[in-house]
Amino acid sequence: MAYPKLTTKPGALDTAAAIRAGELKPTEAVDAAIVRIEELDVHVNALAVGDFERAIATAHQMDKQTPRADQPLFGVPMTVKESFDVAGLPTTYGYADCADHVATEDSEVVSRLKAAGAIIVGKTNVPEDLTDWQSFNPVYGRTNNPHDHARSAGGSSGGSAAAVASGMVACEFGTDIGSSIRVPAHFCGVWGHRTTWGVVSKRGHQSPRSEVLQHDGALSVAGPFARNADDLAALLRITASHPLAETGKPLSQCRVLAILEHPISRPDSSVREPMEAAIAALESAGVAVACTSDLVPDLAEQHANYLRLMNTSMARGAPNREGKRASATDWFEMLDRQAQNQRAWAALFAEFDFVLAPPAPVLAIPHLEGSLFKGTFEIDGEQVNGATGLAWSGLATYPDLPATVVPIGASEVGGSTLPCGMQVIGPRYADLDCIAAAKAIDEIVNG
């Protein structure tokens, strides 16, 4: 089943091209985005805080300017995740006690986007502390999935994906440590890219409860959302702090491994069936797809090590449930295990170009009152611990691999047609190759 598209509005590069051609003014682009937000966000609540007055003022200034070659997003209205600092706007992480915390300078990502000509019209909603596959908090309330308002848009970049999917804006920027880009893209039916760790700076993305500049920590990355591959690649090039190589190897010449089984988490049929249909379409198009390999690391062991490293990093070594604080020795041992896992994946990518996998074991979940990771979701009629879904997150996160989510289809669940995505995972720093492969997959699967 084809994945449902909620908008036919042009993407970021198409909008910029219309402005360059004189067919559209920046003020017209911004005004149209604000109108769409005011109309659609009543039901979705993707926007946490708007910045309409400054956006309109910036657009008026741009109306008088000629786009430069280094401004590929000239005049394009967009939003960013609430957790990115934008000077003059609150950064709360959804904490009620931080509702009055206002950033004094732009994050690195926002600075680069503005330099490329983008106009920030606001910031989008997140779960409290950025730690759920739902986006609700006591400051801004709950974001609904634009395909079914009774379901989650994902998290922690749920507002990001909802804004792009519904057509409020053409593109967005989020972050990912536990699939916080990949799951919202999957739940909402848009493109999302988890970058290789360190490729995109996270300066200006830290908890407002911290009074000191925090280290980036392990595993967490920033990455873009869009409704097509070309926009996604452009956003990555604009924000990347390191040069990224491209092989240009056609998908038809690539060897691909599909991972649909995980010892910790089995996909629901609503996810498995679109995945299997997409793989069959690739094989019919002549793409070599293997479904097993002895080179795949021990995924149960990888998952356990991922959870330990992620939890320790996010808590900054604070005592765990047993009251034990991580020591420096503990930390280096965790990094040693991660390095061993990275070598195992490097060996796999010496044989395969890409790995295909579900972004999550389920499609968009119904709203829950508490955290999904402390609750359950349904897998083919059985209630399963929600935290097990992180197994598909850690597949790319733990070894620091790039992963692009591309919409591949949809399934009927509970009377709703819900989109389904696929992770296209590649070797470290092969970010642009992942996006290119996802684009080729889209052309085969979606036509």
C-alpha positions in Angstrom: 0.0 0.0 0.0 1.4 3.4 -1.0 2.2 5.7 1.9 -0.3 8.6 2.4 0.9 12.1 1.5 -0.9 14.9 3.3 0.4 17.8 1.2 1.5 18.7 -2.3 3.3 21.9 -1.2 6.8 22.3 -2.8 9.9 21.3 -0.9 12.7 23.5 0.3 14.8 23.6 -2.9 11.8 24.0 -5.1 10.7 27.0 -3.0 14.1 28.5 -3.2 14.2 28.0 -6.9 10.9 29.8 -7.3 12.2 32.7 -5.3 15.4 32.8 -7.4 13.3 32.8 -10.6 11.2 35.8 -9.3 8.0 33.7 -9.2 7.8 34.0 -5.4 8.9 36.5 -2.8 10.3 35.5 0.6 7.5 37.5 2.2 5.0 35.4 0.2 6.7 32.2 1.2 6.7 33.1 4.9 3.1 34.5 4.9 1.9 31.2 3.3 3.8 29.1 5.9 2.3 31.1 8.7 -1.2 30.7 7.2 -0.7 27.0 7.0 0.6 26.8 10.6 -2.4 28.8 11.9 -4.8 26.5 10.0 -3.3 23.1 10.6 -1.6 23.4 14.0 -5.0 23.8 15.8 -5.3 20.0 15.3 -1.7 18.9 15.3 0.1 21.2 17.9 3.5 20.8 16.2 4.7 24.3 16.9 5.9 24.9 20.4 6.8 28.6 19.9 6.3 30.8 16.9 8.6 33.6 15.7 6.4 35.1 13.1 7.1 38.8 13.6 10.9 38.4 13.2 10.4 36.0 10.3 8.2 38.5 8.4 10.7 41.3 9.1 13.6 39.1 7.8 11.5 38.2 4.7 10.9 41.9 4.0 14.6 42.5 4.1 15.2 39.6 1.7 12.7 40.9 -0.7 15.2 43.6 -1.5 18.2 41.3 -1.8 19.5 39.1 -4.5 20.2 35.5 -3.5 23.9 34.6 -3.3 25.3 31.3 -4.6 26.0 30.2 -1.0 22.4 30.7 0.0 20.6 27.5 -1.3 17.7 28.1 1.1 17.3 31.8 0.4 13.8 32.8 1.6 12.7 29.3 2.6 10.6 29.3 5.8 11.4 26.4 8.2 11.2 25.4 11.8 13.7 23.7 14.2 13.3 21.4 17.2 12.5 23.2 20.4 15.8 22.0 22.0 18.0 24.0 19.5 18.8 27.5 20.8 17.4 30.4 18.7 18.4 33.7 20.1 15.4 35.4 21.7 13.2 32.3 21.9 12.7 29.9 24.9 14.6 26.6 25.1 12.8 24.5 27.7 13.2 20.9 26.8 9.6 20.7 27.9 10.5 21.4 31.6 7.9 23.5 33.4 10.5 25.1 35.6 12.4 26.2 32.5 9.5 27.9 30.7 11.1 31.3 31.1 14.6 30.2 29.9 15.4 32.3 26.8 18.4 31.6 24.6 20.8 34.5 24.0 22.5 33.2 20.9 21.8 30.8 18.0 22.9 27.2 18.0 25.5 26.2 15.4 22.8 24.5 13.3 20.5 27.5 13.3 23.4 29.8 12.4 24.3 27.7 9.4 20.7 27.4 8.3 20.3 31.2 8.5 23.5 31.8 6.7 22.2 29.6 3.9 19.1 31.9 3.6 16.5 29.9 5.7 14.0 31.9 7.7 13.2 30.4 11.1 9.4 30.8 11.7 9.4 28.9 15.0 10.4 25.9 17.1 8.6 22.5 17.3 7.4 20.4 20.2 9.3 17.7 22.1 8.7 15.3 25.1 9.9 16.5 28.5 13.7 15.8 28.7 13.6 14.6 25.0 13.1 11.0 26.3 10.0 9.5 24.7 8.5 8.4 21.3 5.7 10.8 22.1 5.9 14.6 22.1 4.0 16.1 25.1 5.1 18.2 28.0 3.6 20.5 30.6 4.8 23.6 28.8 3.4 23.1 25.3 1.1 20.2 25.5 0.8 17.2 23.2 1.6 16.9 19.5 -0.8 14.8 17.4 0.1 12.7 14.4 -1.2 14.5 11.3 -2.4 11.2 9.9 -4.5 10.3 13.0 -4.8 12.8 15.8 -5.3 10.1 18.3 -1.8 8.8 17.7 1.7 9.9 18.4 3.8 11.9 16.0 6.9 10.2 17.5 9.6 11.7 19.7 11.6 13.3 20.6 11.5 15.3 17.4 7.8 14.6 17.0 6.8 18.2 16.3 9.5 18.4 13.7 8.1 15.5 11.6 4.5 16.5 12.1 5.2 20.0 10.8 6.9 18.7 7.7 4.4 15.9 7.0 1.3 18.2 7.4 2.8 20.8 5.0 3.4 23.6 7.5 7.0 23.8 6.5 9.1 22.1 3.9 12.0 21.0 6.1 13.2 20.8 9.7 16.1 19.9 12.0 16.0 17.5 14.9 18.2 15.3 17.0 18.6 11.5 17.6 20.0 9.2 20.2 17.1 6.8 20.6 15.6 7.2 17.1 14.4 10.7 17.9 14.6 11.6 14.2 14.0 8.1 12.7 10.9 7.2 14.6 9.0 10.5 14.0 9.9 10.3 10.3 8.6 6.7 10.3 5.4 7.6 12.2 4.6 10.7 10.1 5.7 9.5 6.6 8.5 11.9 5.9 12.3 11.6 5.2 14.7 11.9 8.1 18.4 11.4 8.5 20.4 10.3 11.5 23.9 11.6 10.9 27.2 10.0 11.7 28.2 11.2 15.2 30.1 14.4 15.1 29.3 15.4 11.5 26.8 18.1 12.5 27.7 20.3 15.5 25.4 20.3 18.5 26.7 23.5 20.0 23.8 25.3 21.3 21.8 22.2 22.0 21.9 21.4 25.7 19.6 21.2 28.7 18.4 24.6 30.1 18.9 23.1 33.5 22.6 23.2 33.0 24.6 26.3 33.9 27.7 25.2 32.2 28.5 24.2 28.6 28.0 20.5 28.3 30.1 18.0 26.3 28.1 16.7 23.4 28.1 13.3 25.0 28.2 9.9 23.3 25.8 8.8 20.6 23.5 11.9 20.2 23.4 13.6 16.8 21.6 16.3 14.9 20.0 15.7 11.6 17.4 17.0 9.0 13.8 16.2 8.1 12.3 16.8 4.6 9.8 15.4 2.2 12.3 14.4 -0.5 15.9 13.1 -0.7 17.4 16.2 -2.5 16.2 18.6 0.3 17.6 16.2 2.9 21.0 16.1 1.2 21.0 19.9 0.9 20.3 20.4 4.6 23.1 18.0 5.5 25.6 19.7 3.3 24.6 23.1 4.8 25.1 22.0 8.4 27.9 19.5 8.1 31.0 20.5 10.0 33.2 17.9 8.2 33.5 17.1 4.5 31.5 14.1 3.4 32.5 11.9 0.5 30.1 10.3 -2.0 30.9 7.2 -4.0 28.2 7.7 -6.6 27.8 3.9 -6.8 24.4 3.0 -8.4 22.1 1.0 -6.2 21.9 -1.6 -8.9 25.6 -2.3 -8.3 25.3 -2.4 -4.5 25.0 -5.4 -2.2 22.3 -4.9 0.4 21.6 -6.8 3.7 18.0 -6.7 5.1 17.7 -7.2 8.9 14.0 -8.0 9.8 14.8 -10.1 12.9 16.1 -8.9 16.2 16.5 -11.0 19.3 15.1 -8.2 21.5 12.2 -6.9 19.3 10.1 -8.5 16.6 8.3 -6.1 14.1 4.6 -6.1 14.0 3.0 -7.3 10.7 2.0 -3.7 9.9 5.8 -3.0 9.7 7.1 -6.3 8.4 4.7 -6.5 5.4 5.6 -3.1 3.9 9.3 -4.0 4.5 9.0 -7.3 2.8 7.1 -5.7 -0.1 9.8 -3.1 -0.5 12.5 -5.7 -0.5 10.6 -7.8 -3.1 10.4 -4.7 -5.3 14.1 -4.1 -5.0 14.9 -7.7 -5.9 12.6 -7.5 -8.9 14.5 -4.4 -10.0 17.8 -6.4 -9.9 19.1 -5.2 -6.5 21.0 -7.9 -4.7 19.4 -8.3 -1.2 20.6 -10.8 1.3 18.5 -11.6 4.4 21.1 -13.2 6.6 24.8 -12.8 7.2 27.3 -14.3 9.7 28.9 -10.8 9.8 26.0 -9.3 11.8 27.3 -8.6 15.4 25.6 -10.2 18.4 22.5 -7.9 18.4 21.4 -8.9 21.9 24.8 -8.0 23.3 24.9 -4.8 21.2 21.5 -3.7 22.6 22.6 -4.2 26.2 25.8 -2.3 25.6 23.9 0.5 23.8 21.4 1.0 26.6 24.2 1.1 29.2 26.2 3.7 27.2 23.2 5.8 26.3 21.8 5.9 29.8 25.2 6.6 31.3 25.8 9.4 28.8 22.4 11.0 29.2 22.7 10.8 33.0 26.3 12.0 32.9 27.3 9.2 35.1 24.8 9.8 37.9 23.9 6.8 40.1 21.8 4.1 38.4 18.8 2.3 39.9 21.1 0.2 42.0 22.8 3.4 43.3 26.1 2.8 41.5 27.8 5.8 39.9 29.8 5.2 36.7 33.5 5.6 37.2 36.1 6.7 34.6 37.1 3.0 34.3 33.4 2.1 33.6 33.2 4.8 30.9 36.4 3.7 29.1 35.2 0.1 29.2 32.0 1.1 27.6 33.9 3.0 24.9 36.1 -0.1 24.3 33.0 -2.2 23.8 31.6 0.4 21.4 34.9 0.4 19.4 34.8 -3.4 19.1 31.3 -3.2 17.8 32.3 -0.5 15.3 35.0 -2.8 14.0 32.4 -5.6 13.6 30.1 -3.3 11.6 33.1 -2.1 9.5 33.8 -5.8 8.6 30.1 -6.2 7.6 30.3 -3.1 5.4 33.3 -4.5 3.6 30.9 -7.1 2.2 27.7 -5.0 2.0 27.0 -1.4 0.9 23.9 -0.8 3.0 21.7 -2.4 5.7 17.9 -2.1 5.5 15.9 -2.3 8.7 12.7 -1.1 10.3 13.0 2.2 12.2 10.7 0.8 14.9 8.7 -2.4 15.5 5.4 -0.6 15.3 3.6 2.2 13.3 2.4 5.3 15.0 1.2 4.4 18.5 -2.0 5.6 20.2 -1.4 8.4 22.7 -0.3 7.2 26.2 -0.5 9.2 29.4 2.9 8.1 30.5 6.2 7.4 28.8 6.1 4.6 26.2 9.4 3.3 27.6 7.7 2.6 30.9 4.6 1.2 29.2 3.7 -1.2 26.4 2.8 -1.3 22.8 1.0 -4.0 20.8 2.8 -6.4 18.5 0.4 -8.6 16.5 -2.1 -8.6 19.4 0.5 -9.1 22.2 1.4 -6.3 24.7 5.2 -5.9 24.7 7.5 -3.8 26.8 7.8 -0.4 25.0 11.5 -0.1 25.8 12.3 -3.1 23.6 11.6 -1.0 20.6 14.9 0.8 21.2 16.6 -2.3 19.8 16.0 -0.9 16.3 17.3 2.5 17.3 20.6 1.1 18.6 21.2 -0.8 15.4 22.7 2.4 13.9 23.2 4.5 17.0 25.5 2.3 19.0 28.1 1.9 16.2 27.7 5.6 15.2 26.4 4.8 11.7 24.4 7.1 9.5 20.8 6.1 8.7 18.2 7.6 6.3 14.5 6.9 6.8 12.6 6.7 3.6 8.8 6.2 3.5 8.1 2.9 1.7 4.4 2.1 2.2 1.5 2.0 4.7 -0.7 -0.3 6.7 -4.3 -0.2 8.0 -4.2 -0.1 11.8 -7.2 0.6 14.0 -9.2 2.1 11.1 -6.3 4.5 10.1 -3.9 4.3 7.2 -0.5 4.8 8.8 2.8 5.4 6.9 5.7 3.0 7.3 9.4 3.9 6.8 12.6 2.0 6.3 16.1 2.7 7.7 18.9 2.7 5.1 22.1 2.3 7.2 25.6 2.7 5.8 29.2 2.8 6.9 30.4 5.7 9.1 30.6 9.0 7.2 28.6 7.6 4.2 25.8 9.9 5.0 25.3 11.2 1.5 25.5 7.7 0.1 22.7 6.6 2.5 20.5 9.5 1.2 21.3 8.6 -2.4 20.5 5.0 -1.8 17.2 5.9 -0.1 16.4 8.1 -3.1 17.0 5.2 -5.5 14.9 2.9 -3.2 12.1 5.5 -3.3 12.1 5.6 -7.1 11.8 1.8 -7.2 9.3 1.2 -4.4 7.1 4.3 -4.8 7.5 4.9 -8.5 
